[in-house]
């Protein structure tokens, strides 16, 4: 038996010391006044002695109340009765303080069982709430209850194996409303007429006309069949039920069918289903498992039925639905009013505001305009401006998986406003964000790594990444045939024909071939990076090479990783990339390895005194790990914490469609702590146009730390055992029975000046002295880390590495390398590439020696902007202009020596005789 005082004090200390995470379980004390807390103990209770045993302390005071072993499981009288009186009428929270007894039965797998208490206030409907579980333990919030301020009777029925110490009541304090939201007058308001969710008087005829056209026909047949099928729902008004997704789908489908056909019988079925369902729907005090998503779905479905069947609702039904929708809104994670967390990032940036509460506020606007005032303020004044800034880079800061999921909810907001008013409220840059997922696609069906990836169990079947609902909303909004083609490749949305019919234009034909897209994508300044490919042959067995680099821009926390400068290479499988797995949010492995730089292929520099933040324990030497996020463009730009470096140069060419080179360089100094004095990473992807060695990547790093004692590590991670060579390592992978190799040659520092460590097994999943056990059968859990460190400690270290992707059995191509001025010059195949040998742009002359035997493409990167003069031994001289931000110069050359100097030179023109 636990000591109650120690238990309570321990819980209070835990609550005081916890960091608030974006995806954490909601604190049971959130939103409640501590000053109004009142406790009722066992000595104040009326006890059913046939069922309850009172456990007393040495002074004979009741310390615990527990169910007797012989108590009837079907007992009707309450076990415990409290007479309570709170200071004033209002909403209160009940907290239970308990301890687990020795007879608490565990679950079949040996885990902590969940025990429930039954609560009845006066003669209200009894409710079932969690009293003890693995998440909240011995102290649980039973939820919110409306109390009268007069004396009331609280009846409790205890479960087996739990000892109740006392109960506590706290007055609920709603989330504070920002002053700007209190006085907000929306410039855009719902029309007076219904419908107004997804359709209005102008668009309703268009949707109706499309029902039996083209690819809408099968979806309409599904709707018709489900809507016309009776759905009996036997309910008892005195018994609560948990959420029923099937019922919700049926109710919405019937409401949509009424909207399309004016079949009042079906419409009334939808109304009755929803009115009865919401009257008994109760989520209790479940707070784990992201239950707010289920709460929100019930709000959203109820709102669509309310709006689409508005003219069928009686006054009493409208009042009942409004009451229950608002009741459910109070249990959302974002709270009501909806300001308990931000809608810019985290769970608040999911369906809660952008779909659920926005739909509710639009539907009930005539009856209560306040919800719309709050939700429209969040969307129009907070979310829209922030996304206008962020989506200057056409990628999502939360990565491939969470980005697609959350962006899908923002697209709901975009659609709801657009269909309500006919005017878009989001900036047009929202229309191009979906291209991000096309560029991240790999031939094996997966995606390049970016952010936390969902842990999908394919049960041995081939994996094809998909978020079809988001793709549907994107292609419909932008009228984009390429994204519609992606939607169809992902299998469509067979389980949501209503949404499909609301959005899909059957006249828009899907384009399955995405070869019209350029092979290279530059992601701009806010989330810097580049993806370069040799082709769009996205099928298993493809010989396409995909290279990706990140760097520059801002850090937005949550599911975004500390991965500034990360390199990824795909060729018949992942060759270089990330080996972290998203298994559970905020665990030691997640915060010290998965989200950290050490799980990525990037540079590390260890400062022993570097502070550890956000509940981390391991110093990985990487870029700053952050769980903070900005909420306005101004905060993003002005707070140095979010500064994650600057894109210095980005260019590809000479063909914009099928570039032979793709160049990117970022200054990543700001991504690290003050341990870093300066650091740049340069990347040049060469599409060689060959089948034996289809591509090569040249990677440069120039790092200066504030102390030579901070050890630097050049790191790449791979999935199969690498082979160490005199020049570097050979990587390999296999996809669909076809193997490919990556020959990695480090040119700087020389082999005599560096040491290489290859980590495997559990050591590969360690963050230096902190090992982490990874329970997964995925290849990332059994991967390899290659770490190269200079032998001599110094403040500045440079690295120059060439990666060649070669077919199995093919030797790498010869590489010639020398330095001239401030540039590295690398000759490979029919290419000569100049890369800046420092953090700065090149301002000094460059000499190029072109070998005999063939013509060469020359690309000089990292040049200072302005005019440069190219003079060759063939006496042909030209002046070329280097564009700021691109910083490249391209020309074709034959054998001989070329001198490239800054500035312009004009030869004198001789007069004609």
C-alpha positions, 0 to 999 in steps of 0.5 A: 500500500502506498503512502498517500502523502508521498504519492501526492507530493511525487505527482505534484513534483512531476507535474511541476518539472515536466516539459510541455511537449507538442504531442504529450498527453494533456495534463489533467490539471490544465485549465482548472483553478487551483485556488478553488480546489476542494477535497472530500475524504473517506471520513466525509463519505457515506459507504456501502458496507456490503461492498466497500472496505474502509482502511483506517490509519493509526488514528482510525481515520479512513485513509483508503476505500476499497472494494471488498473481494466478495462484492457483487459485480452487478450491484446497484446501490452506489459504493460511496456517496459524497455530499458536495457543495461548490462555491458557485454554479459552473463547470468543474473538474473532478480529480481522483487520488488512488493507489493500486492494490495487490489484487489489481489484475494485469492485462494478458500481456502483463501491462498495467490494467485500466480500471474504471470508476462509475460516477453519477451526479444526482439523478443525471446519466451515470458515466464511466471514467478512467480511475487508474491506468498506465498513462495517468497512474494514480491521479486522474482527471475524471473530466468536466462536469456542470455543478449547480452551486447547491448541495449535490450527491456524488455517487461512485462505484469502484472497480476491483483492485483500486483504493480510493484516497479522496476526490477533489473538485476544481473550478474550470478556467477556460483558455484565455482569449487573446485580446485581438481575438476578443475584438475581432470582426471577420471581414469574411462571414458565412452567408445567411443561407444554407448549405455553406459547408463545401457548397453554397447556392452557386456551387451546389448545382455544379456538384449535382451536375457532376454526380453521374459524370466520368470517374464520379459515377462509381463514387455516387453509386456508393453514396446512393447504396449506403444512403438508401440502406436503413441503419437501425440505431437502438440507443438508451438515453440513460446510457452513454456510448463511445464513438462509432465511426461507421454511424458517423459515416452513414449519417454524413452520407445520408445528409449528403444524399439529401443535399444532392437529391432533396430526398427528405426521408433520407435527410430525416434519417440523417438528422435522427441518427445524429441527434440521437448519437450526439445525445449519448456520445461520451469520450469520458476522460480518455486523453491518450491515443490522440482521442481529440481526432475522434472527438473532432471527427464527431464535431465535423460530421455533426456540423455537416449534417446540421448544415446540409439538413438545416431546413429539416431540423426543428428548433429543438433539434438545432438547439440540441445539436448546437449544445452537443457540438459545443460540449464536445469542443470543450474536450478538444486538445486545443480547448474551448475557446480554441487557444490552449495551444497553437494552430501553427504547429503540433496537434493544433495544426491538424483537424481541430481548427482547420476542419472540425471547429471551423466547420462547426462555427460556419454551420451554427453561425446564425445561432452563435457567431462567437465560435466563428469569430474565434476560429476565423481569427485563428485561420485568417489572422494567424495561419494564413500569414504564416503559411504565406511566408513558409510556403515560399519554400515548396516543402513542409517543415514537418516532413513527408509524413506529418507534413502531408497529414497536417497540410491536408487539414489546412487544405480543408480550411482552404476549401471551406473558405473558398467554397463558402465565399468563392474567394481563396484566402490562402496565398497562391503558393499553397497550390505548389506545395504538393509537388514536394511529394512528387520530388521526394518519391523513390522508385521503391515506393517509399520517400526520401527521409524528411522529419518523423516517418510513420512506422507503417507495418506492411506485413511483408508486402511492398510499401507504397507511401500514400496520403490520398486525401491530401492529394485529392484536396490538392489536385482539386484546388489547383486543378492539377492533372499531375497530382490527380495522377499521383492520387490515383497511383496511391489508390484513390479514396474509396472509403470517402466517396462524399469528399471525393464527389465534393472535390473531384472535377470529372473533366480533369483527366489524371496525367500519370506521366510526371516526366514534364517536371524538371529533374531538379527541384530547388526548395528556396530560402525558408526550408533550403534544399535540393533534390536532383534525379537522373530520371522519373522512372519510379518503378521497382528495379529503376536505375534512377539515381536520386540525390538530396541535400538540405540546408539553410532557412529556419527550424520549426520544431516538433517533427522536424529533425536537426538535420541541417546539411543532411545528404541522401543518395538513392540508387537501387535502394538507400545508399546514404541517408537517415537511420533514425526510426520514429517509434514513439514521440519524446522517448530517450531514443527519439530525442537523443538519436532519431530526431538528432543529427547523429542519425543523419548523414551530416557533420558533427562537432562535439563541444563537451560543454554544449547545453542539453535542452528539451529533456535530452541526455546525449551530446551528439555534436550536431546542429541545434535540437529544437522543440520550439516553433515560431508562430509569426513570420516576424518571430521566425525572422527576428529570433535567432533561435529559429535561424538554421542557416542561409542558402548561399547558392542554388542553380542547375542547368544548362537545361532547366528540364534535364540538367547535367549539373545541380549545384547547392551550397548553404552556410550552416553556421547558425544551425549549430551553437556558438561552438561553430565559427563558420561552416558551409556545405556544397553539393554538386549532382552530376547527371552523367547520362550513362548506364554504367555510372549514371551519376556522381555527387561532389560534396564539400565541407569547410568547418571552423569551430571556436576551439580546436578541441571540439572534435569534428566528424564527417558522417554518412549512414548506410543500410548495408555493411560498407567496405573500407578502401584506401580512398574511402568506402564502397556502399551498396544496396539492392532493390528488386534483385538489382544491386548498385554501388556507391564508391565514396572517395575522400580527396580532402583530407588525405588518407594519412591525415584522417581516421575512419570508424565504422559502427554497426549493431547496437553501436550504430544506434548509440549517441556516443556514450549513450546506447539505445535499444531499437526494437524494430525489424526495419533495416534502419535499426541494423544499419551502419555509421561511417565516421571520418575524423581528422587525426590532428586537432585544429580549428578549421578542417576541410572535406572534399568527397566524390560519390559515384553511383555505379552498376553492379560489377562496374568499376568507378570512373577515374577522378582527377583533382587539383586545387587552383586559387580558391577552387577545387577542380575535379575531372570525372567522365566528360565533366570538369567541375570547380567547387569553392574550397572555402566558405566564401565565394570565389573571387580569384582567377581559376585555371582549368586544364582540359585533357585531350581526347574529347569535349568537356562540359565545364561548370564552375560553382561558388563564383562571386556574382558579376562578370567573369572573363573566360580565355582559352588556348584556342584564342577564343575569349568571352565575358560571362555573367555570374548571377547572384544566388546561382553563382555558377558559370557553364561552358563547353571546352576542348583540349587546352588551358583556360583561365577564368578571371573576375571582371570583363576584358574587351579586345580592341576591335580593328577597323576594316581596311 
